[in-house]
Amino acid sequence: MKRITAILLSIMMLFTFAACGGDDEPTTGVEDGVLTVAMECAYAPYNWTQADDSNGAVPIKDSNDYANGYDVMMAKKICEANGWDLEIVRLDWDSLVPAVQSGKVDAVIAGQSMTPDREEQVDFAGPYLYATIVCVTKADSAYANAAGINDLAGGRCTSQLGTIWYDTCLPQIQGADIQTAKDTAPAMLMALETGDVDFICTDMPTAQAAVLAYPSMKILDFAGTDNDFEVDDSDINIGISVKQGNTVLHDAIDEVLAPMTAADFNDIMADAIAIQPVGN
């Protein structure tokens, strides 16, 4: 009888331990010690693709390529603070949110604005950057001396598909001739370089990288004037998205970002711009 009772107690203890380690245990999304991060790897200076591991680049999963840029630098910083390894997954812009929603990746670090629409789909940690909205044109264009968005009236323009630049900012330019949105940031810049458009709308880091790669381009920054784009903080606050409800991973990321200032972010972005390959 004592033996049977001992066996029953052992079985009950096993069920108790199993319950403690079950679905009620908060998930971190990195139980394997690897933070899987998605990005385009085609959105310099936030992220880009390169052929080797120079300047601290990280291998891109299922490829012979490497990823680098501001997003990679921030991902490495987060992983170092938490003792995780980093895995980079290359996805198209429109596939980023579904990937984190489905659990295919743990997080998206890809220059995403923390818009209300996105916050209905994912949880955002951060911000990990504050990005001013600007335009870029050719230095010899008719719009090179524009002092505000009203001076851009009549110009052919575009931006990247699925961004606040295209959906929110360009429509604020009265009389703008808005062309079809481009799938990627490089395609947007190429449209300007080849003369398909007169100017593009983007954020300051992307513009700074553009003029480094294309010296013929000029940044139009209307910040501080009465004739600038009207945007919310959610449009210029750039965040890191995780699956909704994954509070442990969200908080672990925020613990790394919270002590950092805008100056810290800008310094790291400057480092990324300085090593950006010209072709990205």
Backbone as CSV, one residue per row, in Angstrom:
resi,resn,N_x,N_y,N_z,CA_x,CA_y,CA_z,C_x,C_y,C_z
1,MET,0.828,-1.214,0.000,0.000,0.000,0.000,0.860,1.260,0.000
2,LYS,1.892,1.241,0.832,2.801,2.389,0.868,3.470,2.611,-0.484
3,ARG,3.797,1.473,-1.143,4.471,1.583,-2.439,3.540,2.219,-3.470
4,ILE,2.258,1.813,-3.451,1.278,2.359,-4.397,1.084,3.850,-4.156
5,THR,1.015,4.202,-2.847,0.838,5.626,-2.509,2.014,6.457,-2.998
6,ALA,3.244,5.945,-2.836,4.438,6.654,-3.280,4.441,6.844,-4.781
7,ILE,3.974,5.815,-5.487,3.926,5.901,-6.946,2.923,6.969,-7.383
8,LEU,1.747,6.963,-6.699,0.728,7.960,-7.034,1.224,9.374,-6.767
9,LEU,1.953,9.568,-5.651,2.501,10.879,-5.344,3.507,11.323,-6.389
10,SER,4.311,10.395,-6.870,5.310,10.715,-7.894,4.638,11.152,-9.187
11,ILE,3.555,10.446,-9.536,2.828,10.787,-10.758,2.215,12.183,-10.644
12,MET,1.647,12.484,-9.464,1.044,13.791,-9.252,2.079,14.904,-9.350
13,MET,3.279,14.649,-8.826,4.344,15.648,-8.883,4.769,15.907,-10.331
14,LEU,4.805,14.836,-11.126,5.182,14.989,-12.527,4.178,15.877,-13.264
15,PHE,2.875,15.647,-12.997,1.854,16.473,-13.629,1.953,17.930,-13.187
16,THR,2.308,18.107,-11.899,2.445,19.471,-11.382,3.575,20.207,-12.073
17,PHE,4.738,19.562,-12.224,5.885,20.178,-12.901,5.564,20.466,-14.365
18,ALA,4.841,19.532,-14.993,4.493,19.719,-16.404,3.594,20.930,-16.582
19,ALA,2.652,21.087,-15.626,1.744,22.227,-15.704,2.488,23.534,-15.534
20,CYS,3.484,23.549,-14.654,4.245,24.776,-14.420,5.038,25.195,-15.648
21,GLY,5.425,24.227,-16.452,6.232,24.545,-17.632,5.425,24.589,-18.901
22,GLY,4.078,24.651,-18.796,3.220,24.599,-19.966,2.922,25.940,-20.579
23,ASP,1.671,26.036,-21.096,1.304,27.219,-21.864,1.237,28.484,-21.028
24,ASP,1.105,28.339,-19.692,0.996,29.516,-18.841,2.323,30.217,-18.645
25,GLU,3.424,29.552,-18.985,4.736,30.158,-18.811,4.959,31.216,-19.888
26,PRO,5.339,32.434,-19.518,5.525,33.484,-20.530,6.619,33.116,-21.514
27,THR,6.356,33.401,-22.780,7.334,33.078,-23.816,8.257,34.257,-24.070
28,THR,9.480,33.976,-24.418,10.408,35.041,-24.797,10.600,35.091,-26.296
29,GLY,10.161,34.038,-26.990,10.391,33.976,-28.424,11.814,33.584,-28.761
30,VAL,12.663,33.428,-27.752,14.073,33.082,-27.989,14.498,31.954,-27.046
31,GLU,13.621,30.979,-26.844,13.955,29.867,-25.964,15.187,29.105,-26.430
32,ASP,15.448,29.151,-27.747,16.624,28.463,-28.285,17.879,29.322,-28.192
33,GLY,17.751,30.512,-27.620,18.912,31.390,-27.482,19.285,32.126,-28.750
34,VAL,18.410,32.065,-29.767,18.673,32.733,-31.047,17.545,33.715,-31.333
35,LEU,17.865,34.989,-31.441,16.874,35.997,-31.813,16.820,36.061,-33.340
36,THR,15.692,35.640,-33.907,15.506,35.647,-35.356,14.831,36.948,-35.764
37,VAL,15.525,37.729,-36.567,15.086,39.079,-36.924,14.896,39.176,-38.432
38,ALA,13.770,39.740,-38.850,13.498,39.931,-40.276,13.747,41.375,-40.672
39,MET,14.235,41.556,-41.889,14.427,42.873,-42.498,14.545,42.688,-44.004
40,GLU,14.471,43.786,-44.755,14.554,43.683,-46.212,15.957,43.370,-46.708
41,CYS,16.953,43.843,-45.977,18.349,43.772,-46.437,18.508,44.527,-47.761
42,ALA,17.693,45.575,-47.931,17.740,46.378,-49.170,17.226,47.778,-48.889
43,TYR,17.529,48.310,-47.728,16.940,49.559,-47.274,17.995,50.373,-46.535
44,ALA,19.093,50.658,-47.244,20.195,51.403,-46.634,19.741,52.817,-46.271
45,PRO,20.233,53.352,-45.139,21.270,52.786,-44.265,20.733,51.912,-43.139
46,TYR,19.397,51.670,-43.131,18.842,50.809,-42.087,19.371,49.384,-42.213
47,ASN,19.330,48.851,-43.423,19.836,47.491,-43.648,20.160,47.313,-45.116
48,TRP,21.145,46.472,-45.378,21.525,46.197,-46.766,22.173,44.826,-46.856
49,THR,22.381,44.380,-48.095,23.051,43.110,-48.383,24.455,43.378,-48.871
50,GLN,25.421,42.576,-48.394,26.791,42.663,-48.894,27.365,41.260,-49.041
51,ALA,28.502,41.171,-49.724,29.034,39.864,-50.118,29.878,39.186,-49.043
52,ASP,30.298,39.927,-48.016,31.179,39.332,-47.007,30.823,39.851,-45.615
53,ASP,31.617,39.439,-44.626,31.309,39.809,-43.242,32.070,41.049,-42.774
54,SER,32.542,41.848,-43.708,33.289,43.048,-43.333,32.420,44.007,-42.528
55,ASN,33.079,44.774,-41.659,32.413,45.766,-40.807,31.342,45.164,-39.905
56,GLY,31.538,43.899,-39.534,30.624,43.274,-38.577,29.334,42.765,-39.159
57,ALA,29.275,42.537,-40.469,28.059,42.028,-41.102,27.722,40.631,-40.592
58,VAL,26.436,40.286,-40.662,25.909,39.026,-40.136,25.375,38.181,-41.291
59,PRO,25.607,36.871,-41.286,25.075,36.031,-42.379,23.557,36.124,-42.480
60,ILE,23.059,36.102,-43.715,21.619,36.052,-43.965,21.221,34.594,-44.118
61,LYS,20.221,34.170,-43.389,19.801,32.771,-43.384,19.477,32.290,-44.794
62,ASP,19.878,31.062,-45.077,19.595,30.393,-46.354,20.153,31.156,-47.555
63,SER,21.312,31.774,-47.388,21.959,32.464,-48.497,23.456,32.498,-48.261
64,ASN,24.185,32.992,-49.252,25.625,33.201,-49.111,25.934,34.677,-48.855
65,ASP,24.907,35.461,-48.602,25.061,36.901,-48.403,25.129,37.263,-46.924
66,TYR,25.453,38.534,-46.686,25.541,39.057,-45.323,24.718,40.336,-45.231
67,ALA,24.200,40.604,-44.045,23.429,41.820,-43.797,24.202,42.756,-42.887
68,ASN,24.045,44.037,-43.154,24.652,45.045,-42.294,23.770,46.284,-42.304
69,GLY,24.131,47.278,-41.512,23.376,48.512,-41.439,22.929,48.814,-40.022
70,TYR,22.207,49.907,-39.869,21.761,50.354,-38.550,20.941,49.287,-37.834
71,ASP,20.016,48.646,-38.556,19.166,47.627,-37.935,19.979,46.439,-37.426
72,VAL,20.976,46.047,-38.184,21.842,44.945,-37.767,22.643,45.357,-36.524
73,MET,23.153,46.573,-36.534,23.917,47.062,-35.379,23.064,47.076,-34.109
74,MET,21.814,47.513,-34.232,20.925,47.541,-33.078,20.532,46.129,-32.651
75,ALA,20.315,45.241,-33.603,19.991,43.857,-33.275,21.137,43.195,-32.514
76,LYS,22.356,43.460,-32.950,23.528,42.909,-32.262,23.629,43.443,-30.840
77,LYS,23.326,44.708,-30.667,23.379,45.326,-29.346,22.363,44.668,-28.402
78,ILE,21.170,44.426,-28.909,20.119,43.774,-28.118,20.520,42.346,-27.760
79,CYS,21.077,41.627,-28.726,21.492,40.241,-28.480,22.639,40.170,-27.472
80,GLU,23.589,41.063,-27.589,24.719,41.073,-26.654,24.255,41.318,-25.223
81,ALA,23.274,42.197,-25.051,22.777,42.518,-23.718,22.021,41.355,-23.090
82,ASN,21.423,40.504,-23.939,20.611,39.395,-23.427,21.261,38.031,-23.564
83,GLY,22.481,37.998,-24.111,23.167,36.716,-24.262,22.600,35.838,-25.357
84,TRP,21.991,36.440,-26.376,21.411,35.686,-27.478,22.328,35.705,-28.688
85,ASP,22.192,34.687,-29.554,22.778,34.724,-30.884,21.790,35.436,-31.807
86,LEU,22.290,35.914,-32.943,21.451,36.651,-33.886,21.344,35.912,-35.210
87,GLU,20.121,35.806,-35.711,19.864,35.228,-37.026,19.063,36.235,-37.848
88,ILE,19.540,36.540,-39.046,18.878,37.502,-39.930,18.126,36.761,-41.031
89,VAL,16.861,37.117,-41.214,16.035,36.571,-42.286,15.686,37.701,-43.245
90,ARG,15.903,37.478,-44.541,15.628,38.500,-45.558,14.220,38.304,-46.125
91,LEU,13.378,39.339,-45.989,12.005,39.278,-46.482,11.642,40.579,-47.184
92,ASP,10.653,40.506,-48.085,10.122,41.702,-48.714,9.389,42.540,-47.665
93,TRP,9.285,43.842,-47.923,8.657,44.773,-46.980,7.264,44.314,-46.550
94,ASP,6.431,43.909,-47.515,5.064,43.531,-47.204,4.973,42.212,-46.447
95,SER,6.061,41.461,-46.379,6.051,40.175,-45.678,6.523,40.287,-44.229
96,LEU,6.988,41.458,-43.827,7.596,41.603,-42.501,6.583,41.427,-41.370
97,VAL,5.492,42.166,-41.419,4.485,42.067,-40.353,3.877,40.664,-40.287
98,PRO,3.461,40.059,-41.416,2.935,38.692,-41.339,3.938,37.695,-40.746
99,ALA,5.227,37.906,-40.992,6.238,36.981,-40.473,6.301,37.004,-38.959
100,VAL,6.203,38.185,-38.365,6.241,38.266,-36.898,4.903,37.845,-36.307
101,GLN,3.806,38.085,-37.016,2.494,37.651,-36.535,2.393,36.128,-36.470
102,SER,2.950,35.475,-37.471,2.862,34.018,-37.559,3.881,33.300,-36.691
103,GLY,4.869,34.027,-36.183,5.924,33.404,-35.399,7.074,32.886,-36.232
104,LYS,7.062,33.197,-37.525,8.177,32.785,-38.380,9.467,33.439,-37.908
105,VAL,9.363,34.663,-37.411,10.516,35.372,-36.849,10.122,35.916,-35.480
106,ASP,11.134,36.220,-34.664,10.867,36.755,-33.331,10.565,38.242,-33.366
107,ALA,11.231,38.964,-34.264,11.094,40.414,-34.303,11.380,40.923,-35.702
108,VAL,10.873,42.116,-35.972,11.200,42.839,-37.195,11.933,44.111,-36.790
109,ILE,13.151,44.261,-37.298,13.924,45.487,-37.099,14.240,45.983,-38.500
110,ALA,13.432,46.922,-38.988,13.504,47.242,-40.416,13.070,48.666,-40.720
111,GLY,13.277,49.600,-39.790,12.916,50.980,-40.055,11.423,51.207,-40.135
112,GLN,10.636,50.476,-39.348,9.184,50.615,-39.384,8.708,51.770,-38.503
113,SER,7.878,52.635,-39.051,7.217,53.659,-38.246,6.190,52.993,-37.334
114,MET,6.036,53.546,-36.135,5.134,52.957,-35.139,3.726,53.520,-35.330
115,THR,3.126,53.235,-36.477,1.826,53.804,-36.815,0.693,53.051,-36.116
116,PRO,-0.451,53.721,-35.900,-1.604,53.043,-35.293,-2.036,51.796,-36.058
117,ASP,-1.981,51.835,-37.381,-2.372,50.666,-38.180,-1.480,49.471,-37.862
118,ARG,-0.176,49.708,-37.772,0.730,48.603,-37.467,0.562,48.132,-36.023
119,GLU,0.257,49.079,-35.117,0.103,48.705,-33.716,-1.140,47.856,-33.470
120,GLU,-2.038,47.807,-34.455,-3.171,46.897,-34.373,-2.759,45.469,-34.725
121,GLN,-1.585,45.321,-35.338,-1.146,44.018,-35.816,0.019,43.433,-35.008
122,VAL,0.856,44.307,-34.454,2.040,43.863,-33.709,2.219,44.765,-32.495
123,ASP,3.079,44.348,-31.575,3.485,45.202,-30.461,4.843,45.810,-30.788
124,PHE,5.010,47.083,-30.476,6.256,47.778,-30.778,7.074,48.022,-29.514
125,ALA,8.342,47.660,-29.569,9.326,48.099,-28.582,10.027,49.324,-29.161
126,GLY,10.508,50.177,-28.282,11.197,51.367,-28.763,10.438,52.631,-28.439
127,PRO,10.735,53.705,-29.186,11.469,53.800,-30.445,12.973,53.484,-30.316
128,TYR,13.553,53.098,-31.474,14.996,52.935,-31.533,15.609,53.928,-32.523
129,LEU,14.783,54.894,-32.962,15.246,56.000,-33.808,14.095,56.980,-33.971
130,TYR,14.455,58.274,-34.123,13.481,59.314,-34.441,13.879,59.883,-35.803
131,ALA,12.998,59.731,-36.803,13.387,60.033,-38.185,12.571,61.179,-38.770
132,THR,13.217,62.290,-39.076,12.575,63.433,-39.715,12.201,63.090,-41.154
133,ILE,11.045,63.605,-41.613,10.611,63.392,-42.991,11.176,64.500,-43.887
134,VAL,11.790,64.118,-44.997,12.389,65.078,-45.928,12.074,64.659,-47.364
135,CYS,12.466,65.504,-48.292,12.433,65.154,-49.711,13.854,65.163,-50.252
136,VAL,14.049,64.476,-51.365,15.340,64.459,-52.047,15.098,64.759,-53.512
137,THR,15.910,65.641,-54.068,15.816,65.988,-55.478,17.217,66.050,-56.061
138,LYS,17.321,66.328,-57.352,18.628,66.542,-57.976,19.082,67.971,-57.665
139,ALA,20.376,68.147,-57.464,20.916,69.468,-57.125,20.675,70.486,-58.222
140,ASP,20.503,70.018,-59.468,20.289,70.944,-60.579,18.828,70.970,-61.044
141,SER,17.917,70.450,-60.238,16.517,70.401,-60.647,15.821,71.733,-60.374
142,ALA,14.633,71.873,-60.931,13.846,73.089,-60.726,13.340,73.207,-59.299
143,TYR,13.474,72.132,-58.540,12.955,72.128,-57.172,14.070,72.187,-56.122
144,ALA,15.295,72.383,-56.566,16.449,72.328,-55.665,16.435,73.431,-54.604
145,ASN,15.756,74.522,-54.880,15.715,75.643,-53.928,14.385,75.741,-53.201
146,ALA,13.603,74.677,-53.229,12.306,74.681,-52.548,12.490,74.965,-51.062
147,ALA,11.655,75.878,-50.538,11.743,76.256,-49.128,10.618,75.649,-48.301
148,GLY,9.703,74.948,-48.964,8.588,74.307,-48.282,7.855,73.411,-49.248
149,ILE,6.907,72.636,-48.736,6.245,71.669,-49.615,5.400,72.350,-50.686
150,ASN,4.960,73.582,-50.445,4.189,74.288,-51.473,5.020,74.543,-52.727
151,ASP,6.332,74.655,-52.548,7.227,74.905,-53.685,7.435,73.664,-54.548
152,LEU,6.871,72.541,-54.112,7.027,71.296,-54.865,5.818,71.009,-55.757
153,ALA,4.861,71.920,-55.778,3.646,71.733,-56.570,3.988,71.477,-58.035
154,GLY,3.298,70.488,-58.612,3.481,70.170,-60.026,4.583,69.171,-60.304
155,GLY,5.409,68.888,-59.311,6.522,67.971,-59.520,6.091,66.517,-59.553
156,ARG,6.769,65.738,-60.386,6.543,64.289,-60.409,7.295,63.690,-59.218
157,CYS,6.629,62.841,-58.466,7.250,62.323,-57.244,6.793,60.906,-56.952
158,THR,7.560,60.248,-56.092,7.191,58.910,-55.651,7.875,58.634,-54.317
159,SER,7.603,57.466,-53.792,8.254,56.991,-52.577,8.091,55.477,-52.535
160,GLN,8.396,54.893,-51.387,8.323,53.438,-51.281,6.918,52.984,-50.908
161,LEU,6.503,51.890,-51.506,5.189,51.307,-51.268,5.005,50.946,-49.791
162,GLY,3.828,51.235,-49.266,3.491,50.831,-47.907,4.146,51.661,-46.821
163,THR,4.536,52.891,-47.148,5.183,53.762,-46.169,4.341,55.009,-45.944
164,ILE,4.567,55.672,-44.797,3.859,56.925,-44.542,4.350,58.005,-45.494
165,TRP,5.555,57.868,-46.022,6.065,58.839,-47.002,5.130,58.910,-48.206
166,TYR,4.730,57.739,-48.690,3.875,57.684,-49.873,2.409,57.917,-49.522
167,ASP,1.935,57.271,-48.464,0.511,57.296,-48.141,0.067,58.578,-47.445
168,THR,0.951,59.178,-46.644,0.564,60.326,-45.821,1.201,61.636,-46.282
169,CYS,2.481,61.589,-46.632,3.216,62.836,-46.895,3.021,63.372,-48.314
170,LEU,3.242,62.561,-49.310,3.135,63.069,-50.686,1.762,63.682,-50.987
171,PRO,0.658,63.115,-50.492,-0.648,63.732,-50.770,-0.813,65.124,-50.156
172,GLN,0.064,65.510,-49.238,-0.017,66.848,-48.651,0.536,67.927,-49.580
173,ILE,1.226,67.521,-50.632,1.789,68.482,-51.579,0.730,68.820,-52.622
174,GLN,0.194,70.031,-52.549,-0.863,70.443,-53.473,-0.346,70.422,-54.918
175,GLY,-1.075,69.739,-55.789,-0.724,69.707,-57.204,0.415,68.770,-57.546
176,ALA,0.838,67.949,-56.601,1.923,67.004,-56.895,1.459,65.944,-57.891
177,ASP,2.351,65.566,-58.778,2.069,64.519,-59.762,2.649,63.216,-59.208
178,ILE,1.843,62.546,-58.377,2.327,61.366,-57.650,2.331,60.145,-58.570
179,GLN,3.515,59.567,-58.727,3.691,58.399,-59.575,3.490,57.116,-58.754
180,THR,3.492,55.983,-59.430,3.321,54.693,-58.763,4.414,54.489,-57.717
181,ALA,4.034,53.965,-56.560,4.999,53.696,-55.492,5.984,52.619,-55.920
182,LYS,7.192,52.702,-55.396,8.237,51.736,-55.709,8.301,50.651,-54.629
183,ASP,8.649,49.446,-55.047,8.656,48.312,-54.123,9.743,48.418,-53.060
184,THR,10.878,49.036,-53.418,12.017,49.108,-52.502,12.592,50.516,-52.467
185,ALA,13.389,50.789,-51.441,14.066,52.084,-51.357,15.060,52.281,-52.507
186,PRO,15.869,51.276,-52.883,16.763,51.464,-54.032,16.012,51.799,-55.320
187,ALA,14.846,51.189,-55.527,14.058,51.484,-56.725,13.544,52.919,-56.696
188,MET,13.184,53.385,-55.505,12.741,54.772,-55.332,13.869,55.742,-55.693
189,LEU,15.069,55.470,-55.211,16.214,56.325,-55.506,16.591,56.272,-56.980
190,MET,16.481,55.111,-57.579,16.808,54.980,-58.997,15.836,55.774,-59.863
191,ALA,14.570,55.856,-59.439,13.592,56.645,-60.186,14.003,58.113,-60.216
192,LEU,14.572,58.596,-59.126,15.063,59.973,-59.093,16.340,60.121,-59.905
193,GLU,17.246,59.193,-59.766,18.531,59.257,-60.463,18.348,59.252,-61.975
194,THR,17.390,58.469,-62.463,17.187,58.344,-63.915,16.257,59.415,-64.476
195,GLY,15.707,60.266,-63.602,14.854,61.337,-64.075,13.398,60.962,-64.255
196,ASP,13.003,59.783,-63.797,11.595,59.397,-63.895,10.718,60.269,-63.008
197,VAL,11.298,60.785,-61.918,10.572,61.697,-61.030,11.469,62.894,-60.723
198,ASP,10.841,63.958,-60.234,11.582,65.175,-59.880,12.083,65.149,-58.443
199,PHE,11.358,64.451,-57.590,11.791,64.333,-56.195,11.119,63.127,-55.557
200,ILE,11.670,62.704,-54.439,11.100,61.609,-53.667,10.913,62.080,-52.230
201,CYS,10.088,61.373,-51.490,9.880,61.649,-50.072,10.375,60.446,-49.280
202,THR,11.125,60.722,-48.211,11.696,59.643,-47.417,12.022,60.186,-46.027
203,ASP,12.799,59.447,-45.234,13.215,59.980,-43.938,14.675,60.417,-44.015
204,MET,15.113,61.150,-42.997,16.442,61.740,-43.040,17.565,60.710,-43.189
205,PRO,17.561,59.597,-42.427,18.658,58.642,-42.601,18.765,58.094,-44.023
206,THR,17.618,57.768,-44.623,17.632,57.266,-46.000,18.144,58.336,-46.951
207,ALA,17.750,59.576,-46.718,18.212,60.688,-47.555,19.706,60.908,-47.403
208,GLN,20.207,60.840,-46.184,21.643,61.027,-45.952,22.458,59.954,-46.661
209,ALA,21.949,58.723,-46.631,22.631,57.647,-47.344,22.553,57.857,-48.851
210,ALA,21.431,58.399,-49.309,21.244,58.610,-50.747,22.246,59.614,-51.300
211,VAL,22.424,60.733,-50.613,23.342,61.756,-51.137,24.800,61.303,-51.043
212,LEU,25.056,60.349,-50.154,26.401,59.773,-50.103,26.634,58.885,-51.320
213,ALA,25.623,58.111,-51.686,25.736,57.218,-52.834,25.584,57.960,-54.157
214,TYR,24.774,59.015,-54.162,24.515,59.793,-55.374,24.818,61.272,-55.093
215,PRO,26.029,61.711,-55.324,26.407,63.103,-55.022,25.596,64.148,-55.774
216,SER,24.905,63.737,-56.826,24.098,64.688,-57.597,22.774,65.016,-56.906
217,MET,22.475,64.326,-55.816,21.205,64.530,-55.126,21.355,65.527,-53.984
218,LYS,20.220,66.140,-53.615,20.195,67.159,-52.568,19.008,66.907,-51.645
219,ILE,19.222,67.072,-50.337,18.155,66.903,-49.351,17.378,68.208,-49.199
220,LEU,16.058,68.113,-49.189,15.173,69.241,-48.909,14.537,69.014,-47.542
221,ASP,15.015,69.739,-46.552,14.546,69.577,-45.177,13.766,70.827,-44.779
222,PHE,12.469,70.662,-44.578,11.605,71.794,-44.250,11.281,71.881,-42.765
223,ALA,11.973,71.101,-41.957,11.715,71.087,-40.514,11.907,72.484,-39.927
224,GLY,11.004,72.886,-39.046,11.100,74.189,-38.404,10.440,75.308,-39.173
225,THR,9.882,74.994,-40.349,9.176,76.005,-41.137,7.667,75.805,-40.977
226,ASP,6.912,76.772,-41.479,5.457,76.668,-41.436,4.915,75.899,-42.629
227,ASN,5.809,75.416,-43.476,5.396,74.759,-44.712,6.051,73.384,-44.831
228,ASP,5.982,72.651,-43.714,6.560,71.309,-43.643,5.434,70.276,-43.688
229,PHE,5.803,69.005,-43.827,4.820,67.930,-43.745,4.219,67.893,-42.339
230,GLU,2.933,67.591,-42.253,2.281,67.411,-40.965,2.248,65.921,-40.651
231,VAL,2.999,65.537,-39.633,3.086,64.129,-39.245,2.931,64.005,-37.736
232,ASP,2.473,62.836,-37.296,2.374,62.527,-35.877,3.678,61.904,-35.400
233,ASP,3.839,61.837,-34.085,5.012,61.163,-33.528,5.091,59.721,-34.010
234,SER,3.922,59.105,-34.195,3.905,57.711,-34.642,4.508,57.548,-36.034
235,ASP,4.502,58.631,-36.807,5.057,58.572,-38.157,6.579,58.645,-38.161
236,ILE,7.152,59.324,-37.169,8.610,59.516,-37.163,9.316,58.698,-36.078
237,ASN,8.538,58.067,-35.193,9.124,57.162,-34.212,9.274,55.789,-34.851
238,ILE,10.494,55.296,-34.897,10.790,54.027,-35.564,10.955,52.942,-34.504
239,GLY,10.203,51.844,-34.642,10.175,50.832,-33.590,10.521,49.435,-34.054
240,ILE,10.621,48.544,-33.078,10.924,47.122,-33.302,9.667,46.331,-32.997
241,SER,9.148,45.596,-33.968,7.889,44.884,-33.781,8.102,43.442,-33.347
242,VAL,7.246,43.012,-32.412,7.219,41.638,-31.930,5.768,41.162,-31.972
243,LYS,5.581,39.882,-31.802,4.225,39.325,-31.837,3.409,39.884,-30.681
244,GLN,2.151,40.192,-30.948,1.293,40.732,-29.907,1.210,39.764,-28.726
245,GLY,1.366,40.323,-27.527,1.294,39.514,-26.322,2.621,38.973,-25.844
246,ASN,3.665,39.096,-26.657,4.982,38.599,-26.243,5.665,39.681,-25.400
247,THR,5.142,39.873,-24.204,5.615,40.961,-23.347,7.036,40.748,-22.848
248,VAL,7.432,39.499,-22.694,8.778,39.237,-22.179,9.838,39.697,-23.175
249,LEU,9.663,39.327,-24.436,10.614,39.768,-25.463,10.529,41.288,-25.648
250,HIS,9.323,41.806,-25.682,9.126,43.253,-25.813,9.886,44.003,-24.711
251,ASP,9.729,43.550,-23.477,10.357,44.245,-22.349,11.873,44.071,-22.353
252,ALA,12.338,42.905,-22.796,13.783,42.681,-22.864,14.439,43.627,-23.863
253,ILE,13.758,43.876,-24.974,14.270,44.819,-25.969,14.228,46.241,-25.422
254,ASP,13.109,46.594,-24.788,12.963,47.948,-24.250,14.002,48.258,-23.172
255,GLU,14.402,47.254,-22.419,15.417,47.479,-21.384,16.745,47.919,-21.993
256,VAL,17.017,47.466,-23.194,18.247,47.866,-23.888,18.094,49.273,-24.471
257,LEU,16.911,49.572,-25.012,16.699,50.841,-25.702,16.443,52.015,-24.760
258,ALA,15.800,51.750,-23.633,15.357,52.830,-22.743,16.470,53.778,-22.303
259,PRO,17.664,53.283,-21.953,18.714,54.222,-21.519,19.338,55.027,-22.655
260,MET,19.033,54.673,-23.899,19.667,55.327,-25.036,18.928,56.615,-25.401
261,THR,19.688,57.615,-25.836,19.128,58.906,-26.221,19.064,59.042,-27.740
262,ALA,18.397,60.091,-28.196,18.362,60.368,-29.640,19.765,60.549,-30.192
263,ALA,20.642,61.169,-29.392,22.031,61.349,-29.825,22.731,60.005,-29.987
264,ASP,22.443,59.061,-29.088,23.032,57.713,-29.198,22.588,57.062,-30.505
265,PHE,21.288,57.144,-30.783,20.768,56.560,-32.021,21.415,57.201,-33.243
266,ASN,21.516,58.510,-33.236,22.083,59.221,-34.393,23.557,58.888,-34.600
267,ASP,24.289,58.674,-33.512,25.704,58.303,-33.625,25.856,56.936,-34.292
268,ILE,25.010,55.990,-33.893,25.069,54.652,-34.502,24.643,54.716,-35.962
269,MET,23.625,55.538,-36.252,23.200,55.706,-37.648,24.325,56.311,-38.482
270,ALA,25.043,57.263,-37.923,26.169,57.860,-38.649,27.231,56.807,-38.961
271,ASP,27.463,55.889,-38.018,28.408,54.792,-38.261,27.929,53.914,-39.412
272,ALA,26.610,53.658,-39.456,26.066,52.828,-40.535,26.215,53.514,-41.881
273,ILE,25.906,54.795,-41.933,26.024,55.542,-43.191,27.471,55.562,-43.680
274,ALA,28.405,55.663,-42.743,29.820,55.735,-43.121,30.326,54.470,-43.775
275,ILE,29.739,53.305,-43.459,30.222,52.042,-44.035,29.284,51.493,-45.109
276,GLN,28.279,52.247,-45.451,27.309,51.779,-46.450,27.968,51.617,-47.813
277,PRO,27.833,50.445,-48.428,28.353,50.281,-49.799,27.641,51.218,-50.760
278,VAL,28.347,51.756,-51.703,27.772,52.736,-52.630,26.614,52.149,-53.418
279,GLY,26.660,50.865,-53.704,25.619,50.252,-54.512,24.339,49.972,-53.777
280,ASN,24.260,50.281,-52.482,23.055,49.990,-51.702,22.295,51.271,-51.398
